[in-house]
Amino acid sequence: MKLLEGKVALVTGAARGIGKAIALKFASEGADVAFTDLNIDENGLATQKEIEAFGVRAKGYASNAADFEDTHNVVAEIVKDFGRVDILVNNAGITRDGLMMRMTEQQWDMVINVNLKSAFNFVHALTPVMMKQKCGSIINMASVVGVSGNAGQSNYSASKAGMIGLAKSIAKELGSRGIRANAIAPGFIITDMTAVLSEEVKAEWAKQIPLRRGGTPDDVANTAVYLASDLSSYVTGQVINVCGGMNT
Ligand SMILES: NC(=O)c1ccc[n+]([C@@H]2O[C@H](COP(=O)([O-])OP(=O)(O)OC[C@H]3O[C@@H](n4cnc5c(N)ncnc54)[C@H](O)[C@@H]3O)[C@@H](O)[C@H]2O)c1
């Protein structure tokens, strides 16, 4: 029996990167997968096909996770299409780095809205569904910098610290309803998001990683499978660092 057989997962921002790796790993463990991204273009359609290749149901939905109304509409559509949602991964995220002195209000608002308000939007829309089901696993994609802070990333670090606080709070609020909530705090993961960093910055990160390599999206996806599945049925309100040891 596969770990996620019979479950329906919803992963946000999954056309590429860590979200896509999670969607594929969930599918390989038997879950049907609904996923969102800003656009479902050729990337998104390719992701949908790759998920379907595992013999499960898959559908990509164009939706802006930062938009409250848009999110409630897309969740209603997904519940209509799939019948239920057992696993929610709040993965959509962006960076707009800058030192505090130079950070604009727009940089601040964008990152907080896409990285943190998005999770509120999806949890808010799905709470009644999961309460009715009397089960659910919510996974918030945080970051090691949400725990440690990072110069030049005050907006991003604050949003990721918020993702941890949100997971811990809903774990307390919804635990009695059979709903678990946890956060994953990845370190330096090799994706398009980190590809834009200079070689100098990457070398600086590498020095801080005891395992001496950047993580892969699959490293994060394996932890997501654990948190999504019944293997973690007594684990809630926790943060798991997937960082090669850099944050310990
Ligand atoms: N890559 C890393 O080193 C790293 C480390 C820690 C945490 N994370 C977090 O992991 C998550 C995924 O990161 P990634 O490296 O795969 O990034 P990525 O940029 O490769 O992928 C992010 C995806 O989110 C989508 N997205 C952006 N804004 C959206 C919105 N408003 N609505 C819906 N979708 C939206 C993008 O289109 C993209 O497909 C993010 O939350 C990121 O902050 C990444």
The ligand as a Tripos MOL2 file, in Angstrom:
@<TRIPOS>MOLECULE
LIG
   44    48     1     0     0
SMALL
NO_CHARGES

@<TRIPOS>ATOM
      1 N1         14.8360   27.4150   -3.1010 N.am      1 LIG1
      2 C1         15.2000   27.5960   -1.8320 C.2       1 LIG1
      3 O1         16.3850   27.6100   -1.4770 O.2       1 LIG1
      4 C2         14.1400   27.7670   -0.7690 C.ar      1 LIG1
      5 C3         14.5680   27.7830    0.5710 C.ar      1 LIG1
      6 C4         13.6250   27.9330    1.5700 C.ar      1 LIG1
      7 C5         12.2900   28.0620    1.2640 C.ar      1 LIG1
      8 N2         11.8970   28.0430   -0.0410 N.ar      1 LIG1
      9 C6         10.4710   28.2060   -0.3050 C.3       1 LIG1
     10 O2          9.9810   27.1080   -1.0360 O.3       1 LIG1
     11 C7          8.8970   27.5320   -1.8660 C.3       1 LIG1
     12 C8          9.1700   27.1410   -3.3160 C.3       1 LIG1
     13 O3         10.3870   27.7500   -3.7320 O.3       1 LIG1
     14 P1         11.1290   27.3880   -5.0960 P.3       1 LIG1
     15 O4         12.5830   27.4860   -4.8200 O.co2     1 LIG1
     16 O5         10.5720   26.1460   -5.6770 O.co2     1 LIG1
     17 O6         10.7220   28.6660   -5.9590 O.3       1 LIG1
     18 P2         10.3360   28.8050   -7.5020 P.3       1 LIG1
     19 O7         10.4350   30.2650   -7.7840 O.co2     1 LIG1
     20 O8         11.1220   27.8550   -8.3340 O.co2     1 LIG1
     21 O9          8.7980   28.3380   -7.5290 O.3       1 LIG1
     22 C9          7.7940   29.0900   -6.9210 C.3       1 LIG1
     23 C10         6.4980   28.8560   -7.6530 C.3       1 LIG1
     24 O10         5.4840   29.6530   -7.0170 O.3       1 LIG1
     25 C11         4.7090   30.2830   -8.0270 C.3       1 LIG1
     26 N3          4.0950   31.5190   -7.5200 N.ar      1 LIG1
     27 C12         4.6940   32.7080   -7.2860 C.ar      1 LIG1
     28 N4          3.7960   33.6130   -6.8840 N.ar      1 LIG1
     29 C13         2.5840   32.9700   -6.8750 C.ar      1 LIG1
     30 C14         1.2710   33.3820   -6.5530 C.ar      1 LIG1
     31 N5          1.0000   34.6420   -6.1710 N.pl3     1 LIG1
     32 N6          0.2680   32.4830   -6.6580 N.ar      1 LIG1
     33 C15         0.5230   31.2140   -7.0650 C.ar      1 LIG1
     34 N7          1.7620   30.7670   -7.3710 N.ar      1 LIG1
     35 C16         2.7760   31.6450   -7.2830 C.ar      1 LIG1
     36 C17         5.7250   30.5760   -9.1410 C.3       1 LIG1
     37 O11         5.0810   30.8410  -10.3810 O.3       1 LIG1
     38 C18         6.5460   29.3000   -9.1320 C.3       1 LIG1
     39 O12         6.0080   28.3060   -9.9600 O.3       1 LIG1
     40 C19         8.7690   29.0420   -1.6550 C.3       1 LIG1
     41 O13         7.7960   29.3150   -0.6740 O.3       1 LIG1
     42 C20        10.1400   29.4240   -1.1420 C.3       1 LIG1
     43 O14        10.1070   30.6070   -0.3730 O.3       1 LIG1
     44 C21        12.7960   27.8960   -1.0640 C.ar      1 LIG1
@<TRIPOS>BOND
     1     1     2 1
     2     2     3 2
     3     2     4 1
     4     4     5 ar
     5     4    44 ar
     6     5     6 ar
     7     6     7 ar
     8     7     8 ar
     9     8     9 1
    10     8    44 ar
    11     9    10 1
    12     9    42 1
    13    10    11 1
    14    11    12 1
    15    11    40 1
    16    12    13 1
    17    13    14 1
    18    14    15 2
    19    14    16 1
    20    14    17 1
    21    17    18 1
    22    18    19 2
    23    18    20 1
    24    18    21 1
    25    21    22 1
    26    22    23 1
    27    23    24 1
    28    23    38 1
    29    24    25 1
    30    25    26 1
    31    25    36 1
    32    26    27 ar
    33    26    35 ar
    34    27    28 ar
    35    28    29 ar
    36    29    30 ar
    37    29    35 ar
    38    30    31 1
    39    30    32 ar
    40    32    33 ar
    41    33    34 ar
    42    34    35 ar
    43    36    37 1
    44    36    38 1
    45    38    39 1
    46    40    41 1
    47    40    42 1
    48    42    43 1
@<TRIPOS>SUBSTRUCTURE
     1 LIG1         1 GROUP 0 **** ****
